[in-house]
Amino acid sequence: MTVTNLTNLTGKDVYTRGAEYVGKVEDAMLDTEKGSISGFTISMAPESFLYKTLSQGEQGVKKSVLIPYKEILACKDIVLVTAPKQLLPKQAEEEDHDESPIPGLID
C-alpha cells in the first residue's frame, strides 16, 4: 500500500483512463463521519472534453467538478479517473464498446 499526502496531489494533472485531459486537482473532499476521502474537486480546463460537455448551452457553467473517490483509478505523477460514459467523447465511447470479435477467435 502506498501512502500519499493529499496536499501533494493538489495541482496534479487529471486524465481519464482513455487519455482525455480533464484538468487539475483542486482539493480533496473528506467524509468526517466515515473518516474517508469522498472525492476530489477537479478544476476543469476550458479545452477539456468534460468542460465542453458540461458547458453546452449553459451560461455560467462551473469551472470545477467533484469526482467521487470510487472513480479515482490511480494517483502518483498524474491522477487517472473513470469518466461517466454519458460524458465521454463519442469516438472514445464507440471504442470502449466495440464488440467486434478478435481475429482468430472462434466461438
Secondary structure as a PSIPRED ss2 file (coil, helix, strand):
# PSIPRED VFORMAT (PSIPRED V4.0)

   1 M C   1.000  0.000  0.000
   2 T C   1.000  0.000  0.000
   3 V C   1.000  0.000  0.000
   4 T C   1.000  0.000  0.000
   5 N C   1.000  0.000  0.000
   6 L H   0.000  1.000  0.000
   7 T H   0.000  1.000  0.000
   8 N H   0.000  1.000  0.000
   9 L C   1.000  0.000  0.000
  10 T C   1.000  0.000  0.000
  11 G C   1.000  0.000  0.000
  12 K C   1.000  0.000  0.000
  13 D E   0.000  0.000  1.000
  14 V E   0.000  0.000  1.000
  15 Y E   0.000  0.000  1.000
  16 T E   0.000  0.000  1.000
  17 R C   1.000  0.000  0.000
  18 G C   1.000  0.000  0.000
  19 A C   1.000  0.000  0.000
  20 E C   1.000  0.000  0.000
  21 Y E   0.000  0.000  1.000
  22 V E   0.000  0.000  1.000
  23 G E   0.000  0.000  1.000
  24 K E   0.000  0.000  1.000
  25 V E   0.000  0.000  1.000
  26 E E   0.000  0.000  1.000
  27 D E   0.000  0.000  1.000
  28 A E   0.000  0.000  1.000
  29 M E   0.000  0.000  1.000
  30 L E   0.000  0.000  1.000
  31 D E   0.000  0.000  1.000
  32 T C   1.000  0.000  0.000
  33 E C   1.000  0.000  0.000
  34 K C   1.000  0.000  0.000
  35 G C   1.000  0.000  0.000
  36 S E   0.000  0.000  1.000
  37 I E   0.000  0.000  1.000
  38 S E   0.000  0.000  1.000
  39 G E   0.000  0.000  1.000
  40 F E   0.000  0.000  1.000
  41 T E   0.000  0.000  1.000
  42 I E   0.000  0.000  1.000
  43 S E   0.000  0.000  1.000
  44 M E   0.000  0.000  1.000
  45 A C   1.000  0.000  0.000
  46 P C   1.000  0.000  0.000
  47 E C   1.000  0.000  0.000
  48 S C   1.000  0.000  0.000
  49 F H   0.000  1.000  0.000
  50 L H   0.000  1.000  0.000
  51 Y H   0.000  1.000  0.000
  52 K H   0.000  1.000  0.000
  53 T H   0.000  1.000  0.000
  54 L H   0.000  1.000  0.000
  55 S C   1.000  0.000  0.000
  56 Q C   1.000  0.000  0.000
  57 G C   1.000  0.000  0.000
  58 E C   1.000  0.000  0.000
  59 Q C   1.000  0.000  0.000
  60 G C   1.000  0.000  0.000
  61 V C   1.000  0.000  0.000
  62 K C   1.000  0.000  0.000
  63 K C   1.000  0.000  0.000
  64 S E   0.000  0.000  1.000
  65 V E   0.000  0.000  1.000
  66 L E   0.000  0.000  1.000
  67 I E   0.000  0.000  1.000
  68 P E   0.000  0.000  1.000
  69 Y H   0.000  1.000  0.000
  70 K H   0.000  1.000  0.000
  71 E H   0.000  1.000  0.000
  72 I E   0.000  0.000  1.000
  73 L E   0.000  0.000  1.000
  74 A E   0.000  0.000  1.000
  75 C E   0.000  0.000  1.000
  76 K C   1.000  0.000  0.000
  77 D C   1.000  0.000  0.000
  78 I C   1.000  0.000  0.000
  79 V E   0.000  0.000  1.000
  80 L E   0.000  0.000  1.000
  81 V E   0.000  0.000  1.000
  82 T C   1.000  0.000  0.000
  83 A C   1.000  0.000  0.000
  84 P C   1.000  0.000  0.000
  85 K H   0.000  1.000  0.000
  86 Q H   0.000  1.000  0.000
  87 L H   0.000  1.000  0.000
  88 L C   1.000  0.000  0.000
  89 P C   1.000  0.000  0.000
  90 K H   0.000  1.000  0.000
  91 Q H   0.000  1.000  0.000
  92 A H   0.000  1.000  0.000
  93 E H   0.000  1.000  0.000
  94 E H   0.000  1.000  0.000
  95 E H   0.000  1.000  0.000
  96 D H   0.000  1.000  0.000
  97 H C   1.000  0.000  0.000
  98 D C   1.000  0.000  0.000
  99 E C   1.000  0.000  0.000
 100 S C   1.000  0.000  0.000
 101 P C   1.000  0.000  0.000
 102 I C   1.000  0.000  0.000
 103 P C   1.000  0.000  0.000
 104 G C   1.000  0.000  0.000
 105 L C   1.000  0.000  0.000
 106 I C   1.000  0.000  0.000
 107 D C   1.000  0.000  0.000
